[in-house]
């Protein structure tokens, strides 16, 4: 009789699945127990809010008492994909919170709530996800907003740069406030809250392929409290906008189009850090087109400009605030720059991707 | 640390030079700046607005992206579309329109097209991807020749068989001859390209100045550099002299960078080149020598048969020769914009049309 090849039927034979606690795998996006555990272990400890604890697929959230059903809702949504996901001064999580808080605040709204949707790439270390969640927790606490709803999906390796995050924000705009890109008027003053170009150049240097090192930190920050002080000091503020993608130049062009006015800037008044200016020059970039994530443009009536400037400068995020120009009637829908020698050039919208210089 | 920048942008220095130019100018003059970087600088700082109305600045063909022939662009697109190729290039080339598409659209269709800051980065890509063919689009005037050929030398020393270059190297002096000998030429003085001269020196311009009796001033790129170059050219024009002067002495000498020139001579030989918008100019460029031909992408990929089809509307050729200005083109700003360029001069960060569109519409 042939020898039985099987030595024993004793011993463990049930293939219990591994508990993946170090790395995101496809199962985390299935909606089953792995998803529930991920949410419970990674997200809930830091995104703690009553609506989230209620565990529904929607959030029921109250308006502030003072609203008394007057005013309007401010709603904003932003998708975030950045490479690398961590960079000097911040990470994609901080960006996702601040970006949407800031967008809402630019309407004069008091930001109240955020939702956060995550697309996670298979293979993302959970420790990295935890750092991002911690970062979002800190930023939302600083801004005074609660994260009240969220969603998580997982895609195959190679289909996301680590993680993509979409945040939607809800805020309340008091009845009296009318702030928007369409309200700029000739004679108004244009202010910027500080140094331009930090975020875009910080991300580029973090990519490591510039061929040089530069100590540049992203300026990513929640601006809602600075904005609240600004509006108190300059209650007739007409326009607020953060110069993110496309930089100052593109954002001012948008405003000029919306309001059907011209904008005249003074080049020497625009604050740019010397290291950012140098890094941009070496690559052939113009800092006026580089993204910012912790700056705002304010357009206010001339008689409130001083008060607005002082309110900005009093904030930790506005210490370098400056008056940089004025709104003019003609030429309409144009942004012009007066150089240090008094010559003038157009500051146009950028055609597409900024590309580094050749020679 | 010596500051080589702020003095050359200083408002007081600019003012002094502008006044000197105004005092020196008594009649109309046309001066051509060769280099696209100089064109952009002039428009960026608005220097032409400071000059007396008698001086007209005419913009030259010194934009390597603009003058790369349509055939070479189409060959690049053909190579980049192949599945085992990583096609690398300076950023500006990605948007230059070929006969039907550009490198961005090849990338969107799945081609592996990558921007590099230096050709040596392309060699690194070849090292890290031995199963792929890596091609670098080696465009430029004399300025980019040393790094372009350094990449070939490095690839040879590393024994790489998967690296090649698609060469579109062009030279300034033949272009100057072509412009000055054209019947409709109106150029009376030249600002020579400072960075080209940093490599090549300016000894090549002495016979040109002599032959055409035209003053040539080697000029840099900052406001003060450009105004100094213009001033020295005007002084010569006003007194009727026609020598070559160096207004960029902190970087340029008459012999130039001898070791760079020796290296160029080792790898490149003079060839005829087709200049987009101008046409063929004999002995106007460089190509790989026979003993480096294994690095020639044109030979490796056998793309020499490609035919081209230029836009009928685009007048880039006349603009590159300084015959017309961008805002004299009927398509400028209408059919032809940076988002939808008909010709290379609207694409490149050194192209005259792009400069006008951006700063002067």
Interface residues (C-beta under 8 A of the other chain):
Chain A: X209 X210 X211 X283 X284 X339 X340 X341 X343 X344 X345 X346 X348 X351 X352 X355 X356 X357 X358 X359
Chain B: X9 X11 X14 X15 X18 X37 X43 X44 X45 X46 X47 X49 X50 X64 X65 X90 X91 X92 X94 X95 X115 X117 X118 X121 X139 X140 X141 X143 X144 X195 X223 X337 X338 X339 X349 X350 X357 X358 X359 X360 X361
